[in-house]
Amino acid sequence: MSTDTGKLYLLRHRPPSEKLVDVAFKNLAVILASMVAFILLAIFVVVFFGGLESMGRYGWKFLVTSDWNPVDDEYGAGAAIYGTLVTSLLSLIIAVPLGVGTAIFITENIIPRKIRNVIGLMVELLAAIPSVVLGLWAIFVMEPFIRPALELLHTLLGWLPFFSTPPLGPGTLPAVLILVVMILPIITAISRDSLNQVPPSLRQAAYGVGTTRWGAIMNVLLPAAISGVVGGVMLALGRAMGETMAVTMIIGNSNNFSLSLLAPGNTIASMLANQFGEADGSQVSSLMYAAFVLIIMTLAVNIFAQWMVKRLSLKY
Amino acid sequence: MTFTSSARTADGRPDLAYKPNLSRNIGSRILTIIAGLFSGIAVLPLLLVLGYVLLKGASKISYTLFTELPPPPGLEGGGIGNAVIGTIVVTIIAGLVAIPVGVGGGIFLAEYSSGGSFAQFIRFGTNVLSGVPSIIAGVFIYGTIVTSRIVFGNAYSALAGGVALSILMLPTVIKTTDEGLKLVPDDLRRASLGVGASRFVTITRITLPTAFTPIATGVVLAIARAAGETAPLIFTALFSPFWADGVFNPIATLSVLIYNFAIMPYETQNELASAASFVLVAMILILNLFSRWLAQFASK
């Protein structure tokens, strides 16, 4: 709201009742806006104090050990933290070329606008499919379908520690693939928006000096849109770290640490989803500790993403 | 500096014609084909998932699906009536909490703040909150409402589930309200204040109605997202094999039903999970397309 509207407001003498309504409404809006900060703070406080007991008992050891034994009250989230990092980073490696490639394909003048719009719409609808439905599809369709390929991977590359176990069904690699499906729409949508915002004059200039289409994309358009693309990739990373249902249904939920991508694994989010319902005592505290670690991880990634977008924003 | 080019036409002028066989043009075409392939791969999961849900689920749509309770493990028949109602109830609770708070926060950001540090902080907080994993919202509500038991008597309840979902809806509602209100031309506000209307009247009678469609679009999208969420519900609203028993008791929802029944070793339960997926996906896609229609309707 600009300052002249403020002056207009002062032009008329206002009766006390009108002033009261105005002041009350403004304060209500301020209070409702503050709710965001309050909820964020409350999440921090609740999860931190919920995990305090466990933090005191296990300290940093919790982050690197991977016992999870409710009978002896021994807890460590090492396997889950490793699983979270591995699944999210691997899915990012696969999804970034796919997502950015799709974004380029639907922003450049390669195919008719109608088809581009349809592809864009479909990618956006993919984002709307609930995670739990993707998990169901992963269990009953995707995993049986890709198992022969995973078995081949094991027989060919079994000497690598990453493929050292035979695929049993649920496992880390199927979870990575379903995560790719879930984060693709974010990367595509944000990359497409930032590519669309590159001024047309840049494109025209590039073509004017005689570059090819991909010369323009690689040397002019992508560098100009890089902040948005990187921001989108970071947001996708944050989403992948916190993604719960599809991963829980397909990863196998094993707390035994294994380097193998074909073995069942765990992520912090899937551990929370699996165990919170029937946890009590110090297990709740340990889960809260793990949740706190997840919050810190996703917050760091998200804040870095926002900083990135701000810092590298278009300078043209 | 002189421009020399090996390619010249017969009369000595530079040859600017497109030559498809130049290596750079071939390279460019190859990259275009790769990008096309990538977008094909990107679209494929949607088609496969939709096809699967349609094939597996649509055949089981029947009257009893919506009127009966899920059967005990091992038995045949039954429906998902309680979960359909539960999803609607929990989503309505979430909307009742998130829409007023979110619209109010958006009004503050767009109408009252002048870009000060508090408003910047709230915008930043909104972005951070939208990045909080959905399961964390569940953990938070579990830690406050469910374990304390002071707020709503029974530990697990539909209300707790709805509040957990509202945390996920809140950032979307605030952002869309803020952006929607920013699209309203300042001239409208000046005109309203100029004829002596108070700020309250200006906002409620002029700016909010003008920005109604963008706000409604965002709210519908937020509702669609909340309706599909599972993670925050599995230990707040829990699940119930019975009909909904008020908002203070555990309640069944479609998403939790899919999760529970998909991993059960019984054929009937797996089929009900497929049917529930169909109903849920249909609900969400209809809401999505509705919001798209709203947005187009507004731009006309």
Interface residues (C-beta under 8 A of the other chain):
Chain A: M1 S2 D4 T5 L8 Y9 L11 R12 R14 E18 V21 D22 F25 K26 L28 A29 V30 I31 L32 A33 S34 M35 V36 A37 I39 L40 A42 I43 V46 V47 G50 P97 L98 G99 G101 T102 I104 F105 I106 I110 I111 I119 L121 M122 V123 E124 L125 L126 A128 I129 P130 S131 V132 V133 L134 G135 L136 W137 I139 F140 V141 V181 L184 T188 G210 T212 R213 W214 G215 I217 L235 G238 R239 M241 G242 E243 T244 M245 T248 M249 A269 L272 A273 F276 G277 V284 L287 M288 A291 L294 I295 T298 L299 V301 N302 I303 A305 Q306
Chain B: L16 R24 N25 G27 S28 L31 T32 I34 A35 G36 L37 F38 S39 I41 A42 V43 P45 L46 L47 L48 V49 L50 Y52 V53 P100 V101 G102 G104 G105 I107 F108 L109 A110 E111 Y112 S114 A119 F121 I122 F124 G125 T126 N127 V128 L129 G131 V132 P133 S134 I135 I136 A137 G138 V139 F140 Y142 G143 T144 T147 I167 L170 P171 I174 D186 R189 R190 L193 G194 G196 S198 R199 F200 I203 A224 R225 A227 G228 E229 T230 A231 I234 F235 L238 S255 I258 Y259 A262 I263 N270 A273 S274 S277 L280 V281 I284 L285 N288 R292
